[in-house]
Amino acid sequence: MYTILSNNKKIILYGRSFDWDPNEKIDAFEIKQISYGYSHGIIHTYNGEVFVFGDRCFHGQTGLGYNILSNIGLGIFNCISNFKCKPTLLMKDTKIRSIHCGHDHSVIYKQNGDVFVFGWNEYGQLGLEGYSCSSTPKKIMNDKDIELISCGLFNTIYYKHSSPVDKNNGKIKELFFFGWNIPLGYGEDKDKNK
């Protein structure tokens, strides 16, 4: 997907296989963050609005309750032909710290430490118990010490500092990961979902 932000605070979206008119514009607020996955995206505005959009939303990665695999929500939430979704308001919350997209999964991190995940979970990349997709945001943890979140192809990594203090280096740094073993390289031969 490609996005052009114009001077008149409009967003012009172009995407592979989108049926939208290339000149179709969406009113933009002051954008704080944009994140893209393989076929979906999230826009976070300074006033706390979170918009999701994409095509091939088969795994619930937009968080709108739409998941082709479970045959629910067909034809709702501004979805157009071929399961494509125009930017649609997912939530409004002024306490959102960051948004993140992986291949077909998403993460929302709030200032109070709540971490919400949704989308594809075949390899455990959401960190949920089991390997079922989630078509709506699900809270998996509360941790105010997370500094960075990165979503990859089939994995999610959280980098954080912990409360205990190391006398030599200050706070102890920790890395938590969920998902497919191969890219993570942690030495075991199985995927991690917790």
Secondary structure, DSSP 8 states (H G I E B T S, - for coil): -EEEE-TTSEEEEE-TT--S-TT-EEE---EEEEEE-SSEEEEEETTSEEEEEES--TT-TT-SS-BGGGTBSTT-TTEEGGGEEEEEEEEE-TTEEEEEE-SSEEEEEETTSEEEEEE--TTSTT--SSS--EEEEEEEEE-TTEEEEEE-SSEEEEEEEEEEEETTTEEEEEEEEEE-HHHH--S-SS-B--
